[in-house]
Amino acid sequence: MSLRVFHMVFITASTILSLWVGVWAARMYMITGGAGTMALSVFFFVLAVVLIWYGLKVFQKLKELA
């Protein structure tokens, strides 16, 4: 597996994990109403957006290098 493929797989897996934790925290917020779980949810959703943006930029850069 090349470094490019590994990097894209790692970014994709990190994005999926961030979305999963964000959904889990949002569901916990609905159940408990705690501010900490809402903050956790928002943080991981923002992280997922940043990872998607980063993944797109890296993909464009890797296309230029190939």
HTML snippet that shows the backbone in 3Dmol.js (N, CA, C, O; Angstrom):
<script src="https://3Dmol.org/build/3Dmol-min.js"></script>
<div id="view" style="width:600px;height:400px;position:relative"></div>
<script>
const pdb = `
ATOM      1  N   MET A   1       0.859  -1.171   0.000  1.00  0.00           N
ATOM      2  CA  MET A   1       0.000   0.000   0.000  1.00  0.00           C
ATOM      3  C   MET A   1       0.903   1.230   0.000  1.00  0.00           C
ATOM      4  O   MET A   1       1.817   1.348   0.816  1.00  0.00           O
ATOM      5  N   SER A   2       0.632   2.131  -0.919  1.00  0.00           N
ATOM      6  CA  SER A   2       1.453   3.331  -1.016  1.00  0.00           C
ATOM      7  C   SER A   2       1.086   4.318   0.093  1.00  0.00           C
ATOM      8  O   SER A   2       0.051   4.202   0.750  1.00  0.00           O
ATOM      9  N   LEU A   3       1.961   5.273   0.266  1.00  0.00           N
ATOM     10  CA  LEU A   3       1.727   6.298   1.279  1.00  0.00           C
ATOM     11  C   LEU A   3       0.496   7.132   0.934  1.00  0.00           C
ATOM     12  O   LEU A   3      -0.237   7.557   1.827  1.00  0.00           O
ATOM     13  N   ARG A   4       0.271   7.364  -0.342  1.00  0.00           N
ATOM     14  CA  ARG A   4      -0.912   8.133  -0.772  1.00  0.00           C
ATOM     15  C   ARG A   4      -2.203   7.407  -0.394  1.00  0.00           C
ATOM     16  O   ARG A   4      -3.121   8.000   0.173  1.00  0.00           O
ATOM     17  N   VAL A   5      -2.256   6.125  -0.713  1.00  0.00           N
ATOM     18  CA  VAL A   5      -3.458   5.339  -0.408  1.00  0.00           C
ATOM     19  C   VAL A   5      -3.670   5.276   1.098  1.00  0.00           C
ATOM     20  O   VAL A   5      -4.792   5.446   1.577  1.00  0.00           O
ATOM     21  N   PHE A   6      -2.602   5.033   1.843  1.00  0.00           N
ATOM     22  CA  PHE A   6      -2.717   4.979   3.302  1.00  0.00           C
ATOM     23  C   PHE A   6      -3.250   6.301   3.843  1.00  0.00           C
ATOM     24  O   PHE A   6      -4.120   6.307   4.714  1.00  0.00           O
ATOM     25  N   HIS A   7      -2.740   7.415   3.338  1.00  0.00           N
ATOM     26  CA  HIS A   7      -3.159   8.726   3.817  1.00  0.00           C
ATOM     27  C   HIS A   7      -4.654   8.949   3.552  1.00  0.00           C
ATOM     28  O   HIS A   7      -5.376   9.432   4.424  1.00  0.00           O
ATOM     29  N   MET A   8      -5.109   8.600   2.357  1.00  0.00           N
ATOM     30  CA  MET A   8      -6.521   8.791   2.037  1.00  0.00           C
ATOM     31  C   MET A   8      -7.415   7.857   2.871  1.00  0.00           C
ATOM     32  O   MET A   8      -8.492   8.257   3.312  1.00  0.00           O
ATOM     33  N   VAL A   9      -6.966   6.626   3.080  1.00  0.00           N
ATOM     34  CA  VAL A   9      -7.735   5.695   3.914  1.00  0.00           C
ATOM     35  C   VAL A   9      -7.796   6.215   5.350  1.00  0.00           C
ATOM     36  O   VAL A   9      -8.849   6.152   5.986  1.00  0.00           O
ATOM     37  N   PHE A  10      -6.694   6.720   5.856  1.00  0.00           N
ATOM     38  CA  PHE A  10      -6.650   7.234   7.224  1.00  0.00           C
ATOM     39  C   PHE A  10      -7.556   8.454   7.382  1.00  0.00           C
ATOM     40  O   PHE A  10      -8.261   8.570   8.385  1.00  0.00           O
ATOM     41  N   ILE A  11      -7.549   9.363   6.411  1.00  0.00           N
ATOM     42  CA  ILE A  11      -8.417  10.541   6.484  1.00  0.00           C
ATOM     43  C   ILE A  11      -9.881  10.115   6.428  1.00  0.00           C
ATOM     44  O   ILE A  11     -10.711  10.646   7.166  1.00  0.00           O
ATOM     45  N   THR A  12     -10.201   9.160   5.554  1.00  0.00           N
ATOM     46  CA  THR A  12     -11.584   8.681   5.436  1.00  0.00           C
ATOM     47  C   THR A  12     -12.034   8.020   6.740  1.00  0.00           C
ATOM     48  O   THR A  12     -13.134   8.284   7.225  1.00  0.00           O
ATOM     49  N   ALA A  13     -11.194   7.173   7.297  1.00  0.00           N
ATOM     50  CA  ALA A  13     -11.551   6.503   8.552  1.00  0.00           C
ATOM     51  C   ALA A  13     -11.712   7.508   9.689  1.00  0.00           C
ATOM     52  O   ALA A  13     -12.616   7.370  10.513  1.00  0.00           O
ATOM     53  N   SER A  14     -10.853   8.505   9.739  1.00  0.00           N
ATOM     54  CA  SER A  14     -10.951   9.529  10.780  1.00  0.00           C
ATOM     55  C   SER A  14     -12.226  10.349  10.637  1.00  0.00           C
ATOM     56  O   SER A  14     -12.842  10.722  11.635  1.00  0.00           O
ATOM     57  N   THR A  15     -12.621  10.630   9.404  1.00  0.00           N
ATOM     58  CA  THR A  15     -13.855  11.377   9.169  1.00  0.00           C
ATOM     59  C   THR A  15     -15.072  10.570   9.607  1.00  0.00           C
ATOM     60  O   THR A  15     -15.972  11.094  10.264  1.00  0.00           O
ATOM     61  N   ILE A  16     -15.094   9.303   9.241  1.00  0.00           N
ATOM     62  CA  ILE A  16     -16.214   8.438   9.636  1.00  0.00           C
ATOM     63  C   ILE A  16     -16.292   8.316  11.150  1.00  0.00           C
ATOM     64  O   ILE A  16     -17.379   8.377  11.725  1.00  0.00           O
ATOM     65  N   LEU A  17     -15.147   8.144  11.797  1.00  0.00           N
ATOM     66  CA  LEU A  17     -15.131   8.049  13.256  1.00  0.00           C
ATOM     67  C   LEU A  17     -15.609   9.352  13.902  1.00  0.00           C
ATOM     68  O   LEU A  17     -16.351   9.316  14.884  1.00  0.00           O
ATOM     69  N   SER A  18     -15.196  10.486  13.367  1.00  0.00           N
ATOM     70  CA  SER A  18     -15.634  11.772  13.908  1.00  0.00           C
ATOM     71  C   SER A  18     -17.141  11.945  13.779  1.00  0.00           C
ATOM     72  O   SER A  18     -17.799  12.418  14.706  1.00  0.00           O
ATOM     73  N   LEU A  19     -17.687  11.560  12.623  1.00  0.00           N
ATOM     74  CA  LEU A  19     -19.137  11.648  12.441  1.00  0.00           C
ATOM     75  C   LEU A  19     -19.867  10.715  13.402  1.00  0.00           C
ATOM     76  O   LEU A  19     -20.901  11.080  13.963  1.00  0.00           O
ATOM     77  N   TRP A  20     -19.331   9.511  13.592  1.00  0.00           N
ATOM     78  CA  TRP A  20     -19.967   8.551  14.495  1.00  0.00           C
ATOM     79  C   TRP A  20     -19.975   9.079  15.929  1.00  0.00           C
ATOM     80  O   TRP A  20     -20.997   8.995  16.610  1.00  0.00           O
ATOM     81  N   VAL A  21     -18.861   9.615  16.388  1.00  0.00           N
ATOM     82  CA  VAL A  21     -18.805  10.159  17.747  1.00  0.00           C
ATOM     83  C   VAL A  21     -19.718  11.375  17.872  1.00  0.00           C
ATOM     84  O   VAL A  21     -20.352  11.566  18.909  1.00  0.00           O
ATOM     85  N   GLY A  22     -19.791  12.194  16.831  1.00  0.00           N
ATOM     86  CA  GLY A  22     -20.694  13.346  16.854  1.00  0.00           C
ATOM     87  C   GLY A  22     -22.148  12.935  16.969  1.00  0.00           C
ATOM     88  O   GLY A  22     -22.907  13.533  17.731  1.00  0.00           O
ATOM     89  N   VAL A  23     -22.540  11.920  16.217  1.00  0.00           N
ATOM     90  CA  VAL A  23     -23.922  11.416  16.301  1.00  0.00           C
ATOM     91  C   VAL A  23     -24.183  10.806  17.667  1.00  0.00           C
ATOM     92  O   VAL A  23     -25.236  11.035  18.262  1.00  0.00           O
ATOM     93  N   TRP A  24     -23.227  10.028  18.166  1.00  0.00           N
ATOM     94  CA  TRP A  24     -23.383   9.419  19.492  1.00  0.00           C
ATOM     95  C   TRP A  24     -23.555  10.497  20.567  1.00  0.00           C
ATOM     96  O   TRP A  24     -24.430  10.389  21.427  1.00  0.00           O
ATOM     97  N   ALA A  25     -22.718  11.533  20.514  1.00  0.00           N
ATOM     98  CA  ALA A  25     -22.807  12.602  21.513  1.00  0.00           C
ATOM     99  C   ALA A  25     -24.126  13.367  21.378  1.00  0.00           C
ATOM    100  O   ALA A  25     -24.707  13.773  22.385  1.00  0.00           O
ATOM    101  N   ALA A  26     -24.601  13.566  20.153  1.00  0.00           N
ATOM    102  CA  ALA A  26     -25.887  14.251  19.961  1.00  0.00           C
ATOM    103  C   ALA A  26     -27.025  13.426  20.545  1.00  0.00           C
ATOM    104  O   ALA A  26     -27.939  13.969  21.165  1.00  0.00           O
ATOM    105  N   ARG A  27     -26.965  12.109  20.344  1.00  0.00           N
ATOM    106  CA  ARG A  27     -27.995  11.243  20.925  1.00  0.00           C
ATOM    107  C   ARG A  27     -27.936  11.270  22.452  1.00  0.00           C
ATOM    108  O   ARG A  27     -28.971  11.277  23.118  1.00  0.00           O
ATOM    109  N   MET A  28     -26.725  11.284  22.999  1.00  0.00           N
ATOM    110  CA  MET A  28     -26.589  11.359  24.458  1.00  0.00           C
ATOM    111  C   MET A  28     -27.114  12.697  24.986  1.00  0.00           C
ATOM    112  O   MET A  28     -27.688  12.762  26.073  1.00  0.00           O
ATOM    113  N   TYR A  29     -26.910  13.760  24.208  1.00  0.00           N
ATOM    114  CA  TYR A  29     -27.444  15.061  24.599  1.00  0.00           C
ATOM    115  C   TYR A  29     -28.966  15.029  24.641  1.00  0.00           C
ATOM    116  O   TYR A  29     -29.578  15.604  25.541  1.00  0.00           O
ATOM    117  N   MET A  30     -29.575  14.358  23.671  1.00  0.00           N
ATOM    118  CA  MET A  30     -31.037  14.248  23.652  1.00  0.00           C
ATOM    119  C   MET A  30     -31.544  13.501  24.887  1.00  0.00           C
ATOM    120  O   MET A  30     -32.621  13.804  25.400  1.00  0.00           O
ATOM    121  N   ILE A  31     -30.770  12.532  25.360  1.00  0.00           N
ATOM    122  CA  ILE A  31     -31.187  11.738  26.510  1.00  0.00           C
ATOM    123  C   ILE A  31     -30.922  12.470  27.819  1.00  0.00           C
ATOM    124  O   ILE A  31     -31.802  12.550  28.676  1.00  0.00           O
ATOM    125  N   THR A  32     -29.691  13.013  27.979  1.00  0.00           N
ATOM    126  CA  THR A  32     -29.299  13.580  29.265  1.00  0.00           C
ATOM    127  C   THR A  32     -29.471  15.096  29.342  1.00  0.00           C
ATOM    128  O   THR A  32     -29.738  15.636  30.415  1.00  0.00           O
ATOM    129  N   GLY A  33     -29.322  15.778  28.218  1.00  0.00           N
ATOM    130  CA  GLY A  33     -29.439  17.236  28.224  1.00  0.00           C
ATOM    131  C   GLY A  33     -28.210  17.937  28.756  1.00  0.00           C
ATOM    132  O   GLY A  33     -28.269  19.127  29.066  1.00  0.00           O
ATOM    133  N   GLY A  34     -27.090  17.226  28.871  1.00  0.00           N
ATOM    134  CA  GLY A  34     -25.874  17.829  29.410  1.00  0.00           C
ATOM    135  C   GLY A  34     -25.166  18.713  28.393  1.00  0.00           C
ATOM    136  O   GLY A  34     -25.128  18.415  27.199  1.00  0.00           O
ATOM    137  N   ALA A  35     -24.609  19.802  28.895  1.00  0.00           N
ATOM    138  CA  ALA A  35     -23.901  20.734  28.008  1.00  0.00           C
ATOM    139  C   ALA A  35     -22.605  20.130  27.480  1.00  0.00           C
ATOM    140  O   ALA A  35     -22.170  20.456  26.375  1.00  0.00           O
ATOM    141  N   GLY A  36     -21.993  19.261  28.257  1.00  0.00           N
ATOM    142  CA  GLY A  36     -20.750  18.635  27.827  1.00  0.00           C
ATOM    143  C   GLY A  36     -20.931  17.752  26.607  1.00  0.00           C
ATOM    144  O   GLY A  36     -20.089  17.744  25.710  1.00  0.00           O
ATOM    145  N   THR A  37     -22.023  17.013  26.571  1.00  0.00           N
ATOM    146  CA  THR A  37     -22.268  16.149  25.421  1.00  0.00           C
ATOM    147  C   THR A  37     -22.618  16.976  24.180  1.00  0.00           C
ATOM    148  O   THR A  37     -22.295  16.577  23.061  1.00  0.00           O
ATOM    149  N   MET A  38     -23.272  18.116  24.371  1.00  0.00           N
ATOM    150  CA  MET A  38     -23.550  18.986  23.227  1.00  0.00           C
ATOM    151  C   MET A  38     -22.251  19.575  22.690  1.00  0.00           C
ATOM    152  O   MET A  38     -22.057  19.645  21.476  1.00  0.00           O
ATOM    153  N   ALA A  39     -21.364  19.997  23.580  1.00  0.00           N
ATOM    154  CA  ALA A  39     -20.073  20.536  23.153  1.00  0.00           C
ATOM    155  C   ALA A  39     -19.253  19.465  22.430  1.00  0.00           C
ATOM    156  O   ALA A  39     -18.592  19.748  21.431  1.00  0.00           O
ATOM    157  N   LEU A  40     -19.302  18.247  22.939  1.00  0.00           N
ATOM    158  CA  LEU A  40     -18.589  17.140  22.306  1.00  0.00           C
ATOM    159  C   LEU A  40     -19.137  16.881  20.908  1.00  0.00           C
ATOM    160  O   LEU A  40     -18.375  16.660  19.967  1.00  0.00           O
ATOM    161  N   SER A  41     -20.435  16.910  20.779  1.00  0.00           N
ATOM    162  CA  SER A  41     -21.079  16.698  19.487  1.00  0.00           C
ATOM    163  C   SER A  41     -20.667  17.775  18.483  1.00  0.00           C
ATOM    164  O   SER A  41     -20.286  17.462  17.355  1.00  0.00           O
ATOM    165  N   VAL A  42     -20.742  19.012  18.885  1.00  0.00           N
ATOM    166  CA  VAL A  42     -20.372  20.118  18.004  1.00  0.00           C
ATOM    167  C   VAL A  42     -18.903  20.010  17.611  1.00  0.00           C
ATOM    168  O   VAL A  42     -18.558  20.193  16.444  1.00  0.00           O
ATOM    169  N   PHE A  43     -18.040  19.714  18.572  1.00  0.00           N
ATOM    170  CA  PHE A  43     -16.612  19.592  18.299  1.00  0.00           C
ATOM    171  C   PHE A  43     -16.343  18.528  17.233  1.00  0.00           C
ATOM    172  O   PHE A  43     -15.584  18.773  16.296  1.00  0.00           O
ATOM    173  N   PHE A  44     -16.956  17.356  17.366  1.00  0.00           N
ATOM    174  CA  PHE A  44     -16.683  16.284  16.425  1.00  0.00           C
ATOM    175  C   PHE A  44     -17.321  16.520  15.062  1.00  0.00           C
ATOM    176  O   PHE A  44     -16.784  16.064  14.053  1.00  0.00           O
ATOM    177  N   PHE A  45     -18.452  17.220  15.003  1.00  0.00           N
ATOM    178  CA  PHE A  45     -19.012  17.576  13.706  1.00  0.00           C
ATOM    179  C   PHE A  45     -18.133  18.601  12.994  1.00  0.00           C
ATOM    180  O   PHE A  45     -17.935  18.512  11.782  1.00  0.00           O
ATOM    181  N   VAL A  46     -17.610  19.563  13.730  1.00  0.00           N
ATOM    182  CA  VAL A  46     -16.678  20.537  13.147  1.00  0.00           C
ATOM    183  C   VAL A  46     -15.406  19.834  12.696  1.00  0.00           C
ATOM    184  O   VAL A  46     -14.879  20.125  11.622  1.00  0.00           O
ATOM    185  N   LEU A  47     -14.914  18.913  13.510  1.00  0.00           N
ATOM    186  CA  LEU A  47     -13.733  18.143  13.131  1.00  0.00           C
ATOM    187  C   LEU A  47     -13.973  17.351  11.850  1.00  0.00           C
ATOM    188  O   LEU A  47     -13.080  17.268  11.007  1.00  0.00           O
ATOM    189  N   ALA A  48     -15.142  16.776  11.689  1.00  0.00           N
ATOM    190  CA  ALA A  48     -15.464  16.026  10.471  1.00  0.00           C
ATOM    191  C   ALA A  48     -15.456  16.947   9.256  1.00  0.00           C
ATOM    192  O   ALA A  48     -14.965  16.563   8.194  1.00  0.00           O
ATOM    193  N   VAL A  49     -15.984  18.141   9.395  1.00  0.00           N
ATOM    194  CA  VAL A  49     -15.974  19.098   8.281  1.00  0.00           C
ATOM    195  C   VAL A  49     -14.537  19.481   7.920  1.00  0.00           C
ATOM    196  O   VAL A  49     -14.185  19.549   6.742  1.00  0.00           O
ATOM    197  N   VAL A  50     -13.720  19.729   8.927  1.00  0.00           N
ATOM    198  CA  VAL A  50     -12.315  20.073   8.683  1.00  0.00           C
ATOM    199  C   VAL A  50     -11.587  18.909   8.013  1.00  0.00           C
ATOM    200  O   VAL A  50     -10.789  19.128   7.102  1.00  0.00           O
ATOM    201  N   LEU A  51     -11.846  17.693   8.443  1.00  0.00           N
ATOM    202  CA  LEU A  51     -11.214  16.527   7.831  1.00  0.00           C
ATOM    203  C   LEU A  51     -11.652  16.341   6.384  1.00  0.00           C
ATOM    204  O   LEU A  51     -10.840  15.958   5.541  1.00  0.00           O
ATOM    205  N   ILE A  52     -12.914  16.604   6.082  1.00  0.00           N
ATOM    206  CA  ILE A  52     -13.384  16.519   4.701  1.00  0.00           C
ATOM    207  C   ILE A  52     -12.677  17.565   3.849  1.00  0.00           C
ATOM    208  O   ILE A  52     -12.220  17.260   2.748  1.00  0.00           O
ATOM    209  N   TRP A  53     -12.582  18.789   4.345  1.00  0.00           N
ATOM    210  CA  TRP A  53     -11.883  19.852   3.627  1.00  0.00           C
ATOM    211  C   TRP A  53     -10.415  19.465   3.402  1.00  0.00           C
ATOM    212  O   TRP A  53      -9.896  19.602   2.294  1.00  0.00           O
ATOM    213  N   TYR A  54      -9.763  18.987   4.444  1.00  0.00           N
ATOM    214  CA  TYR A  54      -8.363  18.573   4.350  1.00  0.00           C
ATOM    215  C   TYR A  54      -8.207  17.419   3.356  1.00  0.00           C
ATOM    216  O   TYR A  54      -7.269  17.413   2.558  1.00  0.00           O
ATOM    217  N   GLY A  55      -9.103  16.460   3.399  1.00  0.00           N
ATOM    218  CA  GLY A  55      -9.041  15.332   2.484  1.00  0.00           C
ATOM    219  C   GLY A  55      -9.170  15.760   1.034  1.00  0.00           C
ATOM    220  O   GLY A  55      -8.472  15.233   0.168  1.00  0.00           O
ATOM    221  N   LEU A  56     -10.050  16.705   0.761  1.00  0.00           N
ATOM    222  CA  LEU A  56     -10.202  17.208  -0.601  1.00  0.00           C
ATOM    223  C   LEU A  56      -8.941  17.931  -1.072  1.00  0.00           C
ATOM    224  O   LEU A  56      -8.516  17.764  -2.216  1.00  0.00           O
ATOM    225  N   LYS A  57      -8.353  18.725  -0.199  1.00  0.00           N
ATOM    226  CA  LYS A  57      -7.115  19.430  -0.549  1.00  0.00           C
ATOM    227  C   LYS A  57      -5.978  18.445  -0.790  1.00  0.00           C
ATOM    228  O   LYS A  57      -5.215  18.606  -1.742  1.00  0.00           O
ATOM    229  N   VAL A  58      -5.854  17.442   0.048  1.00  0.00           N
ATOM    230  CA  VAL A  58      -4.803  16.449  -0.118  1.00  0.00           C
ATOM    231  C   VAL A  58      -5.031  15.661  -1.396  1.00  0.00           C
ATOM    232  O   VAL A  58      -4.076  15.389  -2.124  1.00  0.00           O
ATOM    233  N   PHE A  59      -6.262  15.289  -1.686  1.00  0.00           N
ATOM    234  CA  PHE A  59      -6.563  14.554  -2.901  1.00  0.00           C
ATOM    235  C   PHE A  59      -6.172  15.354  -4.139  1.00  0.00           C
ATOM    236  O   PHE A  59      -5.602  14.803  -5.080  1.00  0.00           O
ATOM    237  N   GLN A  60      -6.478  16.658  -4.141  1.00  0.00           N
ATOM    238  CA  GLN A  60      -6.086  17.501  -5.260  1.00  0.00           C
ATOM    239  C   GLN A  60      -4.562  17.565  -5.396  1.00  0.00           C
ATOM    240  O   GLN A  60      -4.022  17.492  -6.500  1.00  0.00           O
ATOM    241  N   LYS A  61      -3.888  17.702  -4.268  1.00  0.00           N
ATOM    242  CA  LYS A  61      -2.429  17.783  -4.299  1.00  0.00           C
ATOM    243  C   LYS A  61      -1.809  16.466  -4.779  1.00  0.00           C
ATOM    244  O   LYS A  61      -0.840  16.473  -5.539  1.00  0.00           O
ATOM    245  N   LEU A  62      -2.360  15.361  -4.343  1.00  0.00           N
ATOM    246  CA  LEU A  62      -1.830  14.061  -4.759  1.00  0.00           C
ATOM    247  C   LEU A  62      -2.077  13.799  -6.236  1.00  0.00           C
ATOM    248  O   LEU A  62      -1.279  13.122  -6.886  1.00  0.00           O
ATOM    249  N   LYS A  63      -3.172  14.327  -6.775  1.00  0.00           N
ATOM    250  CA  LYS A  63      -3.428  14.199  -8.219  1.00  0.00           C
ATOM    251  C   LYS A  63      -2.378  14.971  -9.011  1.00  0.00           C
ATOM    252  O   LYS A  63      -1.959  14.532 -10.082  1.00  0.00           O
ATOM    253  N   GLU A  64      -1.951  16.122  -8.485  1.00  0.00           N
ATOM    254  CA  GLU A  64      -0.928  16.920  -9.161  1.00  0.00           C
ATOM    255  C   GLU A  64       0.421  16.205  -9.154  1.00  0.00           C
ATOM    256  O   GLU A  64       1.177  16.299 -10.121  1.00  0.00           O
ATOM    257  N   LEU A  65       0.726  15.497  -8.078  1.00  0.00           N
ATOM    258  CA  LEU A  65       2.011  14.829  -7.961  1.00  0.00           C
ATOM    259  C   LEU A  65       2.101  13.562  -8.799  1.00  0.00           C
ATOM    260  O   LEU A  65       3.194  13.142  -9.178  1.00  0.00           O
ATOM    261  N   ALA A  66       0.955  12.953  -9.090  1.00  0.00           N
ATOM    262  CA  ALA A  66       0.969  11.681  -9.823  1.00  0.00           C
ATOM    263  C   ALA A  66       1.164  11.854 -11.303  1.00  0.00           C
ATOM    264  O   ALA A  66       1.196  10.869 -12.041  1.00  0.00           O
TER     265      ALA A  66
END
`;
const viewer = $3Dmol.createViewer("view");
viewer.addModel(pdb, "pdb");
viewer.setStyle({}, {cartoon: {color: "spectrum"}});
viewer.zoomTo();
viewer.render();
</script>
